[in-house]
């Protein structure tokens, strides 16, 4: 994999056909394309986890709707702001809608100016070839002071890598518009079957001697 | 609430020494009346205390632009969820309280409009074009469009003799009331047609698709008390669509739906009683005036078919490639109305291109979120560019 530098990024964005271009829209300012990354801006939608009196997140016990219901959607228009307090967590999305062609992949990284005040921007940082949509950002204030966030701010950066060639299958929407346009709550409920399986594995471990299948 | 409280104080002073049963009863009646006025306050609550759940920003931007184009500033639109499956507006929520019942002068300023949408359709960016018709009602009121169109007809000798032919020339109370009711229906029908034409003038064929999704299959050719039969409304809209140069695009991009619209337009009302016939005839007579008034009201904001045809290929290319249609090129934001129309045409064809594709399109919730995002981002990009050019102008000025 080769990291795309400024000129390569410009070519991938502006010189390719619509069908295989690297897309970032709206690209408000070409200055967002730096030496070897592209600055990404903070979008206008957020999810916060509701406080609850009935426990918390449990991917084994809760279905996806129940997990979704633990989140509250907040819209902060351009010009507004939202505070992130120390230790608090917020799901956000990039202002830009992206499409990564099948011969590229990317990594989302924080920007040092935000990192130095304690803001962690993304934990799930790999963007697969073929990804289409706004990127969900997991924001955590790891500093000691509350941080005021403004939609539109350059909050993250995208490092784009060229693959050896296009992947056969992308992460794409397969003809349906499933591309996210805002932050996406966790899809942890999809993991429930595997957690259940490990419960059965545990039982199998415990009963292995009595059934003689050691 | 202050005005109501003041009235309560006045009534208290007025009846302070009341001792007779009649006086006490009058006071009680006055207080009950004042309590009933608080219902009006309740209707205005969405404006006073906006709900936390909100429409997406893209749709809100489009609504604001529609209101701005139709009514002009200062206007403030507040979308709220309705539990009924309908769109409606409440304009000047306090007007009835202040001017009509409290005999106080209402302070004028920003015109507030509470705009309700079906809660079930909160994310239906495509269907929300129906807002444009509902914003037509305060527009008709604001610009006195109904009087301009209906008064000459209702005052004309032809209408008088036609209504006399139905109910007789008598002046007894029953006849007079029957004539009043029919004349009110004439005004109601004309107002609905004006709202259709205002919406069509601003949104173009997108409104026709919204109408086809919401109203056309429900009532088809059955006239309603306050609404003309939907087929007549389609006929008027198709005439305008043709007049404004949209026919080629629609017959090319959605031919089967275009044929369906033509079939609807050719379908007469289900009733042929004299009153319905007169209503339809009056509407036919004022069709040209309705179209002219709606065009004049929109002025430069009229949706230009040539401007759309210039960008239709580019928008189609973006949609075909799953690219958010917010930017046409690195420096140009897509127009909201262009996005909405391109989105309708694109999804209708993806859903098969038949009339059934219109409701099927509305089931594509993710696609509609995608379009709402495009509306939001095109606004953001356009505003960014405007600020950029202001900055450049300022820099040149200071240099």
Interface residues (C-beta under 8 A of the other chain):
Chain A: X14 X18 X19 X23 X25 X26 X27 X28 X29 X30 X44 X75 X77 X78 X95 X97 X99 X132 X134 X152 X172 X173 X176 X177 X178 X179 X181 X182
Chain B: X54 X56 X57 X317 X318 X320 X321 X322 X323 X324 X326 X327 X330 X333 X364 X366 X367 X369 X370 X372 X373 X376 X377 X378 X380 X381 X383 X384
